[in-house]
Each structure stands twice: as structure tokens, then as C-alpha cells.
Amino acid sequence: MAQGPLPDLAKGTRAIFSLASRHGPSPWIASLETNGAASLEVSLCAPPTAAVGRYLLKVHLNSFQGSVMAYQLGEFILLFNPWCPEDAVYLDSEPQRQEYVVNDYGFIYQGNKNWIRPCPWNYGQFEENIIDICLELLDKSLHFQIDPAIDCALRGSPVYISRVVCAMINSNDDNGVLNGNWSENYFDGINPVEWTGSVAILKQWHATGCQPVRYGQCWVFAAVMCTVMRCLGIPTRVITNFDSGHDTDGNLIIDEYYDNTGRILENKKKDTVWNFHVWNECWMARKDIPPGYGGWQVLDATPQETSNGLYCCGPASVRAIKEGEVDLNYDTAFAFSMVNADCMSWLVYGGKEQKLHQDTNSVGNFISTKSIQSDERDDITENYKYPEGSPQEREVFLKALLKLKARRSPGSHRAASQPSRPRSLSGDGPRSLDTPSLRPSDVVQVSMKFQLLDPPNMGQDIRFVLLTLNMSLQFKDLKVNLSAQSLLHDGSPLPPFWQDTAFITLSPEEAKTYPCKIPYSQYSQYLSTDKLIRISALGEEKSSPEKILVNKIITLAYPGIMINVLGEAVVNQPLSIQVIFSNPLLEPVADCELTVEGSGLFKKQQRVLIGVLKPQHRASITLETVPFKSGQRQIQANLRSNKFKDIKGYRNIYVDSRL
């Protein structure tokens, strides 16, 4: 029995074992099950540390006359086994194994912390040819190209495999699966928001001779990695972190800069707080670090920073992140900063910088994943950090900061490549994200806050008010500069498209509102794909040098797609599926295309060209299919046009195995 191009007994990629004895030198065991007149039925038992991959099986027959005959029996594929207690990926809960290994669909959470939106995804790890593509992915890695014998020998380690897969999901170092693109320009590929599953991505990568697929962003990288890892037998889930920090200089501080109009400025240090960021957790033992840090491990395939020279991140123990053990392998310090950095706001004027506010609890909120065998959301924030504001949380933060300072020396920190640094989607949804009034003084005499008057739906004017309150016993004269600007996926600002100035006089303990409106015709042409707008106000008191800053992030919503199943779903029986969608805008949209997919329901992704949709027009199509897998299934749909890219919908259905 042999695995890989250079099988070797010493490396464990070749094994010779006898049917006659269970106590030979090889850890592989062959057992006789039945002995027929002209055939034998033999079962093989692989050692729990055996390398995963494709094996060639041969049999040698010794005759009584002393001759030896050799036959090639065929090939088999060995995977990690989370049902085996001796396997490094053993998970002792059957419901968790069903969810994190067997389930082939799920949700990836997007939006913002005030409105969390579940986006359906087809993982499809059991679809035709996916296992072969996953093994091909391992063979295309730089590790295999450099030394295939060593690479194959190390494939029994989930720690090693996870780092190889993590680097291969992105294409920064090799011909990995996905090209990242955060430029808003996707003319030569697919806008990342349009994907609804991993199968089409992996099959396209394979069909084009392993050329990177265009394009992906954080949730696409994480979803495809989830497919590959589940296919290989490693329990894996997709994690979303809202208000996710990207600390480029390793000081656990995210700096944000504003000018005197309240406009957020391009960050010189490239520190950012993303509306949300998505990564994976994989379940495995960690014999390479001190005891107690096995279990769920963070792996982030989005190519942000290099790790040992390659664009990958992890595995980093979730427990080590919570306890501030940032010196443990791999990339734990970077993962810690994503969930527990502090934010500093600065006012830039006259060539000087004035500190406005330091926020210790704005990074790392509502860390989310799909619930076990349910469509509900699990909040797992407590796995990553102690409660914000608690003594334990500050103690862990200071411990991590001291460890980072202690190890900081030339060449000891993670190398950053700023031109290749990606940005993560900033999210969408019909709510808004508030930042309270910020000022350098601890004594707050005047407060400001934005309040929306209507839900922020795409195609409608945005109406809101600025609430001001004088909490002192003196008159206050305020000059308030207001602005609105679109943000890119990582929070980087575009130029303001709306500005206003308000002069407000407040009597002692008086509250006033200042009404504002941004017409659809004004903001529509400036929106990024993520429909994200930041409105800001910077107030100055006439008799005081102090400044008051408040902002709100508004994300605009679309109506969803409705999916109806017409009749009973039965394996190998025709089934009609109705998809209902609409144009929410007050203007026609062109180049409309509907994509529909679902593992076990469609052999491949369905694409339907719709053409032009009239303003606020509702339409429907009916698709015919024949389900080929029983059990719980999910249909995913996406509608795109020249005006929008990601109107989504899903429907869970149960497919019966017989009438």
C-alpha cells in the first residue's frame, strides 16, 4: 500500500502488512472477514495518525511452491475521522459531528452588530468530484511542489493540513483557489457578493487548470475553506466577528482620524475596524503547544498578513486568544487584535492631532456562527473574550500587550505587505451603527446623537435628525458640521457627497432636533457594493475649544427573494420550484440574472437571464429539477443587475427518500 509520488516506509507513506498476523511491525491492520471458494473479503484498519489522501492498494500472494504473484487491487481515499477517539480531530458529540462535518449547507452572518443578516451558503462538500478537487488542492500547494515526500508524510497532522489549505484558498503565493479583490472593479470576474456556494468556485478552479477564480472576499475565502476542511473530515464552522479590528503595527490600538467637518480621513497607518470579518474554526488536538489549548482553532484564509512567509493565519487556539496567550503558535497575536483591540479617535487640524476618545469595548462584538442542527445564530463571543469592562478582560488585554512588547524586535513580528492588504466587506442591512458623542473631556455638557426617521431602504430618501442636548445650566451656542460619505469594505472613506452646517443655540437643559435628508438621487451614484454610508457631525462650542464628534453607519436594505416548492420533494421525482423576485428601485434595471443552486437538488448552479425589470416590478420564474439526495436540503438564490448585485433568498426543504 502506497500514498503519494514517493512512497516511503520510514515516512509512513508506504506500508506492508500481513493478513496472517495482527501484531506485525506495521500499524496498518488487515482482517479476514469472509473466506469463499474463489474470493476473500478483507477489511483494512488505518492507524489514526495515517496521512490523508489517495492510496494505491496491492496484494502479494505467496504460493506453496514459493512463487509470489502481485496484483493491483485499486485505490482508496483516507480522510480524517472525527468519530475515532484516537484521531486528532475526534469530536465526542454526534450532533456537532453532523453539523460541522456532514451538513452541506449553512449561513454566513453579515451586516452590522445592530442588524445581523444570515446569508445562505451551499458548502456542497459531498458533491461530485469535490473530494478529488480537494486532494488536487493539496498537491498544488507550495509545500508539495518543494518536497512532495515530506508534504505527504505530514498529511496526518490536522495542524499541518489546515495551514496548507489556508494558504491555498487564496492565491497570493501560488495558484490558489481565489483571487481577492477589494477595488469595487470586478469587470473581469464575479463580484464576491454574487456567490452563493463553494461548488461552482472549486469546479471552476479545477476546470481552468487550477487558475485562481475571480473574485473573493473574507466570507468567500472562509466558506470555500469550510467546504475543503469538512470534505477532508475536519470539523469546521464559519465565524463572523462584528467590528473586527485590523491592527497593522501590533500595538492593539486602532487609530481613526477625522477632520474639522467630521469627515473620516484615510488612515495613514492602515489600521481599520471592519464592519464584519469572517474566518473559520477547525476542531483539532494541539500537541505542538502546551496542554489545554486544543479544540476550536482560528484559521483565516483571507490574505491579510504573512505567516512564516505565506499568506495564511492559524491555527490559533480560541482559548489562547481568550487568555491573552499571544505567543503561542500560530498567529495568535493577530487573531487577538481582531477581537480585542482598543480604538482611538483623533481630530486632525492645522497639521496637529488632538485625541478625542479612546474606546476599549468597540472591537469584537456578537461573534457568530450557525447553531447546531438549527437555522438560528449562536453568539460565541464569550469563547473569545471575557465580558467587556470586566477586570478579567482588562487583565488579559494588558497581559497580551506586555507579551507583544516583550517579543517585539527586528524580524520577530508578522511581516505586512501593504499593497496586498485586503479589505473586508463592511456589511449591509436595514439598521445603523452608532458611535456616541466623543470629546476629550470627561465632563460631558452637550451630547449629540443621530436618529433615523425611516428604515433605510434602497431606493428611498434617507431621513434622519441630529438630537442635541444641553446638560449644563448655561446657554450653549453650537456650530455643527455634518457630512455623509460612502465607505469601502474595510472602512476606508470615499469623498463626501453631502454636507451641511447647523447653528444651534441651546438653553440650559434644553434638547433640540435638527432635521436632515439625503435624497436617493444624491447618494445612489456614490454607493459601494456594500451600500454603506457614514454620516458624521462635529460640533464646536462657541466659548470652548472642545469638540464633540458623533457618527452613524447606515446600511441600506433590499427586499429578499421568495422561494416556493410546488409539490412534495421526493428523490428521483420531478420537482417544480418557483422563485419570486422584484426590482425595489424607482428606475428600471438591466442585465438581470438569477442564479439558483442547492446540493442534492441541482446537479449544477442554474443561471437564468431575466433582462430588464421595470421600476418596482415583481416577477417570478419556475425551475424544474429532480432531487437526487434525501434529507434536509437548502435552495440558495441570488439576483443581480446593473444597479444591484446581491438580492438573496433561501428555502429549506425536506426531500423524502420514497413516496
Residue pairs with C-beta under 8 A, 6 or more apart in sequence:
1 14
1 15
1 16
1 17
1 28
1 55
1 56
1 57
1 58
2 13
2 14
2 15
2 55
2 56
2 58
3 13
3 14
3 51
3 53
3 54
3 55
3 56
3 78
3 152
4 13
4 51
4 53
4 148
4 149
4 151
4 152
4 153
5 148
5 149
5 152
6 13
6 148
6 149
6 152
7 13
7 14
8 14
8 149
8 153
9 15
9 16
11 149
11 150
11 152
11 153
12 49
12 50
12 51
12 153
12 156
13 51
13 149
13 152
13 153
15 26
15 27
15 28
16 26
17 24
17 26
17 28
17 29
17 30
18 24
18 30
19 30
19 31
19 32
19 42
22 29
22 31
27 47
27 49
27 50
28 44
28 45
28 46
28 47
28 50
29 44
29 45
30 42
30 43
30 44
30 45
31 42
31 43
31 44
31 45
32 40
32 41
32 42
33 41
33 42
33 43
34 40
34 41
35 41
44 57
46 78
48 81
48 84
48 86
48 87
48 88
49 88
49 156
50 78
50 156
51 78
51 152
51 153
51 154
51 155
51 156
52 78
52 79
52 80
52 155
52 156
52 161
52 232
52 233
53 77
53 78
53 135
53 138
53 152
53 155
54 75
54 76
54 77
54 135
55 75
55 76
55 77
55 78
56 72
56 74
56 75
57 72
57 73
57 74
57 75
57 76
58 70
58 71
58 72
58 73
59 70
59 71
59 73
60 68
60 69
60 70
61 68
61 69
61 70
61 71
62 68
63 69
77 131
77 135
79 231
79 232
79 233
80 87
80 88
80 89
80 158
80 161
80 232
80 233
80 234
81 87
81 89
81 90
81 233
82 89
82 90
82 91
82 97
82 101
82 233
82 234
82 235
82 283
83 90
83 97
84 90
85 92
88 157
88 158
88 284
88 285
88 287
89 158
89 233
89 234
89 235
89 282
89 283
89 284
89 285
90 285
91 97
91 100
91 101
91 235
91 283
95 372
95 373
96 235
96 372
97 235
98 372
98 373
99 237
99 370
99 372
99 373
100 230
100 235
100 236
100 237
100 283
101 230
101 233
101 234
101 235
101 236
102 230
103 123
103 373
104 122
104 123
104 124
104 125
104 126
104 127
104 230
104 599
104 600
105 120
105 121
105 122
105 123
105 124
105 598
105 599
105 633
105 634
105 636
106 120
106 121
106 123
106 226
106 237
106 238
106 370
107 118
107 119
107 120
107 121
107 370
107 375
107 377
108 118
108 119
108 121
108 219
108 222
108 223
108 238
108 240
108 278
109 116
109 117
109 118
109 119
109 240
109 276
109 368
109 369
109 377
110 116
110 117
110 119
110 219
110 240
110 276
110 425
110 427
110 428
110 429
111 117
111 242
111 275
111 276
111 427
111 428
111 429
111 431
111 555
112 242
112 275
112 276
112 427
112 429
112 431
112 432
112 433
112 553
112 555
113 242
113 243
113 365
113 366
113 433
114 429
114 431
114 432
114 433
114 434
115 429
115 430
115 431
115 555
116 240
116 242
116 366
116 368
116 377
116 429
117 427
117 428
117 429
118 370
118 375
118 377
119 219
119 648
120 196
120 634
120 636
120 648
120 649
120 650
121 196
121 197
121 198
121 223
121 238
121 636
122 196
122 197
122 198
122 199
122 597
122 598
122 599
122 634
122 636
123 197
123 198
123 223
123 226
123 227
123 230
123 599
124 130
124 197
124 198
124 199
124 227
124 599
125 198
125 227
125 228
125 230
125 231
126 231
126 599
127 199
127 599
128 603
129 203
129 206
130 199
130 202
130 227
130 231
131 231
132 206
133 202
133 203
133 205
133 206
134 202
134 228
134 231
134 232
136 206
136 210
137 165
137 168
137 177
137 228
138 144
138 151
138 155
138 161
138 164
138 165
138 168
139 148
140 168
140 174
140 175
140 176
140 210
141 151
141 164
141 167
141 168
141 174
142 167
142 173
142 174
142 310
143 150
143 151
143 154
143 164
144 151
144 152
151 164
154 160
155 161
158 234
158 282
158 284
158 285
159 284
159 286
159 288
159 315
161 232
161 234
162 229
162 234
162 282
162 284
162 297
162 299
162 314
162 315
163 299
163 307
163 310
163 312
163 314
163 315
163 330
165 225
165 228
165 229
165 232
165 301
166 225
166 299
166 300
166 301
166 312
166 313
166 314
167 173
167 174
167 176
167 301
167 310
167 311
167 312
168 174
168 176
168 177
169 176
169 177
169 178
169 221
169 224
169 225
169 228
169 301
170 176
170 177
170 178
170 180
170 216
170 221
170 301
170 302
170 303
170 311
170 312
171 177
171 178
171 179
171 180
171 212
172 180
172 303
172 311
172 420
173 310
173 311
175 210
175 211
175 212
176 212
177 201
177 202
177 205
177 212
177 213
177 216
177 224
178 201
178 205
178 212
178 213
178 214
178 215
178 216
178 220
178 221
178 224
179 189
179 212
179 213
179 214
179 215
179 216
180 215
180 216
180 217
180 221
180 302
180 303
180 422
181 189
181 192
181 214
181 215
181 216
181 217
182 217
182 422
182 423
182 424
182 488
182 489
182 490
184 488
184 528
184 529
186 192
186 214
186 215
188 214
189 213
189 214
189 215
190 213
190 214
190 215
191 215
191 529
191 640
191 645
191 646
192 215
192 216
192 217
192 219
192 220
192 425
193 425
193 529
193 530
193 645
193 646
194 595
194 638
194 640
194 645
194 646
195 201
195 216
195 220
195 223
195 638
196 595
196 597
196 605
196 636
196 637
196 638
196 648
197 223
197 597
197 599
197 605
197 636
198 223
198 224
198 226
198 227
199 227
199 597
199 599
199 604
199 605
200 597
200 604
200 605
201 213
201 216
201 220
201 224
202 224
202 227
202 228
204 213
205 211
205 212
205 213
216 224
217 302
217 422
217 423
217 424
217 425
217 489
218 277
218 278
218 279
218 302
218 422
218 424
218 425
219 238
219 240
219 278
219 425
221 278
221 300
221 301
221 302
222 238
222 239
222 278
222 279
222 280
222 300
222 301
222 302
223 238
223 278
224 301
225 236
225 280
225 299
225 301
226 236
226 237
226 238
226 280
229 236
229 280
229 282
230 236
234 282
234 283
234 284
235 282
235 283
236 280
236 281
236 282
236 283
237 280
237 281
237 369
237 370
238 278
238 279
238 280
238 369
238 370
239 278
239 279
239 280
239 281
239 298
239 367
239 368
239 369
239 380
240 276
240 277
240 278
240 367
240 368
240 369
241 276
241 277
241 278
241 279
241 338
241 339
241 364
241 365
241 367
242 275
242 276
242 364
242 365
242 366
242 367
242 368
242 427
243 273
243 274
243 275
243 276
243 362
243 363
243 364
243 365
244 273
244 274
244 276
244 277
244 338
244 339
244 363
244 364
244 424
245 254
245 271
245 272
245 273
245 274
245 337
245 338
245 339
245 340
245 341
245 343
245 363
245 364
246 254
246 270
246 271
246 272
246 273
246 274
246 277
246 304
246 337
246 338
246 424
246 490
247 253
247 254
247 271
247 334
247 337
247 341
248 269
248 270
248 271
248 416
248 418
248 421
249 269
249 271
250 333
250 337
250 404
250 408
250 413
250 414
251 401
251 404
252 336
252 337
252 340
252 341
252 342
252 397
252 400
252 401
252 404
253 271
253 341
253 342
253 343
253 344
254 271
254 272
254 273
254 341
254 342
254 343
254 344
254 363
255 267
255 269
255 271
255 343
255 344
255 346
256 264
256 267
256 271
256 273
256 343
256 344
256 345
256 346
257 264
257 265
257 266
257 267
257 268
257 346
257 347
257 348
257 353
258 264
258 265
258 345
258 346
258 347
258 348
258 356
258 536
258 538
258 549
259 265
259 347
259 348
259 349
260 347
260 349
260 481
260 538
260 547
261 481
261 483
261 496
261 499
261 536
261 538
262 481
262 482
262 483
262 536
262 537
262 538
262 549
262 551
263 483
263 485
263 493
263 496
263 536
264 485
264 487
264 491
264 493
264 534
264 536
264 551
265 348
265 493
266 492
266 493
267 492
270 418
270 421
272 423
272 490
272 491
272 492
273 343
273 362
273 363
273 491
274 423
274 424
274 425
274 426
274 489
274 490
274 491
275 424
275 425
275 426
275 427
275 433
275 491
275 530
275 532
275 553
275 555
276 424
276 425
276 426
276 427
277 302
277 338
277 424
278 302
278 424
279 298
279 299
279 300
279 301
279 302
279 313
279 314
280 298
280 299
280 300
280 301
281 296
281 297
281 298
281 299
281 318
281 369
282 296
282 297
282 299
282 315
283 295
283 296
283 297
284 294
284 295
284 297
284 315
285 294
286 293
286 294
286 297
286 315
286 317
288 329
289 317
289 320
289 328
289 329
290 328
292 319
293 317
293 319
293 320
293 325
293 328
294 317
295 317
295 318
295 319
296 317
296 318
296 383
297 314
297 315
297 316
297 317
297 318
298 313
298 314
298 315
298 316
298 317
298 318
298 321
298 335
299 312
299 313
299 314
299 315
299 316
300 312
300 313
300 314
300 331
300 335
301 312
301 313
302 313
302 422
302 424
303 311
303 420
303 422
304 311
304 313
304 334
304 421
304 422
305 311
305 313
305 331
305 334
305 414
305 415
305 416
305 417
305 421
306 414
306 415
306 416
306 417
307 313
307 314
307 330
307 331
307 414
308 330
309 415
311 420
313 330
313 331
313 334
313 335
314 330
314 331
314 335
315 330
316 328
316 329
316 330
316 331
316 332
316 334
316 335
317 325
317 328
317 332
318 383
318 384
319 383
320 326
320 328
320 332
321 332
321 335
321 336
321 339
321 340
321 384
321 385
322 383
322 384
322 385
322 386
322 396
323 396
324 336
324 396
324 397
324 399
324 400
324 403
325 332
325 403
326 332
326 333
326 336
326 400
326 403
326 404
327 333
327 403
327 407
331 414
333 400
333 403
333 404
333 414
334 414
336 400
338 363
338 364
339 363
339 364
339 367
339 384
339 385
340 363
340 364
340 384
340 385
340 393
340 396
340 397
340 400
341 363
341 364
342 358
342 359
342 360
342 363
342 397
343 358
343 359
343 362
343 363
344 355
344 357
344 358
344 359
345 355
345 356
345 357
345 358
345 359
345 438
345 549
346 353
346 354
346 355
346 356
347 353
347 354
347 355
347 356
347 538
347 547
347 549
348 354
354 440
354 547
355 440
356 438
356 439
356 440
356 547
356 549
357 438
357 439
357 440
357 549
360 388
360 389
360 394
360 397
361 388
361 389
362 435
364 381
364 384
364 385
365 381
366 379
366 381
367 379
367 380
367 381
367 383
367 384
368 377
368 378
368 379
368 380
369 377
369 378
369 380
370 376
370 377
370 378
371 377
371 378
372 378
375 652
385 393
385 396
386 392
386 393
386 396
387 393
407 413
422 490
423 488
423 489
423 490
423 491
423 492
424 489
424 490
425 489
425 530
426 487
426 488
426 489
426 490
426 491
426 528
426 530
426 532
426 553
426 555
427 530
427 532
427 555
428 530
428 531
428 532
428 555
428 556
428 557
428 646
429 555
429 557
430 455
430 456
430 457
430 555
430 556
430 557
431 456
431 555
432 450
432 452
432 456
432 552
432 553
432 554
432 555
433 552
433 553
433 555
434 449
434 450
434 550
434 551
434 552
435 549
435 550
435 551
435 552
436 447
436 449
436 550
437 444
437 446
437 447
437 448
437 449
437 548
437 549
437 550
438 548
438 549
438 550
439 546
439 547
439 548
439 549
440 546
440 547
441 546
444 471
445 470
445 471
445 472
445 474
445 476
446 468
446 469
446 470
446 471
446 472
446 476
446 478
446 506
446 539
446 541
446 548
447 468
447 469
447 471
447 548
448 466
448 467
448 468
448 469
448 480
448 537
448 539
448 548
448 550
449 466
449 467
449 550
450 464
450 465
450 466
450 467
450 535
450 537
450 550
450 551
450 552
451 464
451 465
451 467
452 462
452 463
452 464
452 552
452 554
453 463
453 464
453 465
454 460
454 462
454 463
455 557
456 462
456 554
456 555
456 556
456 557
457 556
457 557
457 558
457 584
458 531
458 556
458 557
458 558
458 584
458 585
458 644
459 520
459 584
459 585
459 586
460 520
461 517
461 518
461 519
461 520
462 517
462 518
462 520
462 523
462 533
462 554
463 515
463 516
463 517
464 515
464 516
464 517
464 535
464 552
465 513
465 514
465 515
465 516
466 480
466 482
466 502
466 513
466 514
466 516
466 537
466 550
467 511
467 512
467 513
468 478
468 480
468 504
468 506
468 511
468 512
468 513
468 514
468 539
469 506
469 510
469 511
470 476
470 506
470 507
470 508
470 509
470 510
470 511
471 509
472 508
472 509
473 508
473 509
474 508
475 505
475 506
475 507
475 508
476 505
476 506
476 541
476 542
477 503
477 504
477 505
477 506
477 541
477 542
477 543
478 502
478 503
478 504
478 505
478 506
478 539
478 540
478 541
478 542
479 501
479 502
479 503
479 539
479 540
479 542
480 501
480 502
480 503
480 504
480 514
480 537
480 538
480 539
480 540
481 499
481 500
481 501
481 537
481 538
481 539
482 499
482 500
482 501
482 502
482 516
482 535
482 536
482 537
483 496
483 498
483 499
483 500
483 535
483 536
484 496
484 497
484 498
484 499
484 518
484 523
484 533
484 534
484 535
484 536
485 493
485 494
485 495
485 496
485 497
485 526
485 533
485 534
485 536
486 493
486 494
486 497
486 523
486 526
486 527
486 528
486 532
486 533
486 534
487 493
487 494
487 528
487 530
487 532
487 533
487 534
487 553
488 494
488 528
489 528
489 529
489 530
493 534
494 526
494 528
497 522
497 523
497 526
498 518
498 522
498 523
500 516
502 514
504 512
504 514
506 512
516 535
518 533
518 535
520 586
523 533
527 533
527 556
529 645
529 646
530 555
531 555
531 556
531 557
532 553
532 554
532 555
533 553
533 554
533 555
533 556
534 551
534 552
534 553
534 554
535 551
535 552
535 554
536 549
536 550
536 551
537 549
537 550
537 551
538 547
538 548
538 549
539 547
539 548
539 549
539 550
540 546
540 547
540 548
541 548
558 584
558 644
558 646
558 647
559 582
559 584
559 647
560 647
560 648
560 649
561 579
561 580
561 581
561 637
561 638
561 639
561 647
561 648
561 649
562 579
562 580
562 581
562 649
563 577
563 578
563 579
563 580
563 635
563 637
563 649
563 650
563 651
564 577
564 578
564 580
564 651
565 575
565 576
565 577
565 578
565 635
565 651
565 653
566 575
566 576
566 577
566 578
566 622
567 575
567 576
568 656
569 575
569 627
569 633
569 653
569 654
569 655
569 656
570 627
570 655
570 656
570 657
570 658
570 659
571 627
571 628
571 629
571 630
571 655
571 656
571 657
571 658
572 626
572 627
572 628
573 626
573 627
573 659
574 624
574 625
574 626
575 601
575 624
575 625
575 626
575 627
576 622
576 623
576 624
577 596
577 622
577 623
577 624
577 625
577 635
578 620
578 621
578 622
578 623
579 594
579 596
579 620
579 621
579 622
579 623
579 637
579 649
580 618
580 619
580 620
581 594
581 618
581 619
581 620
581 637
581 639
581 647
581 649
582 613
582 616
582 617
582 618
582 619
583 589
583 592
583 613
583 614
583 615
583 616
583 617
583 641
584 616
584 647
585 615
585 616
585 643
585 644
586 615
586 616
587 615
587 643
588 612
588 613
588 614
588 615
589 612
589 613
589 641
589 642
589 643
589 644
590 611
590 612
590 641
590 642
591 611
591 640
591 641
591 642
592 609
592 610
592 611
592 612
592 613
592 639
592 640
592 641
593 607
593 608
593 609
593 610
593 639
593 640
593 641
594 607
594 608
594 610
594 621
594 637
594 638
594 639
595 605
595 606
595 607
595 608
595 637
595 638
595 640
596 602
596 605
596 606
596 608
596 623
596 635
596 636
596 637
597 604
597 605
597 606
597 635
597 636
598 633
598 634
598 635
598 636
599 629
599 633
599 634
600 627
600 628
600 629
600 630
600 631
600 633
600 655
601 625
601 627
601 628
601 629
601 633
601 635
601 653
601 655
602 625
603 628
606 623
608 621
608 623
610 619
610 621
610 639
613 619
613 641
627 633
627 655
629 655
630 655
630 656
630 657
631 654
631 655
632 652
632 653
632 654
632 655
633 652
633 653
633 654
633 655
634 650
634 651
634 652
634 653
635 650
635 651
635 652
635 653
636 648
636 649
636 650
637 648
637 649
637 650
638 646
638 647
638 648
639 647
639 648
640 646
640 647
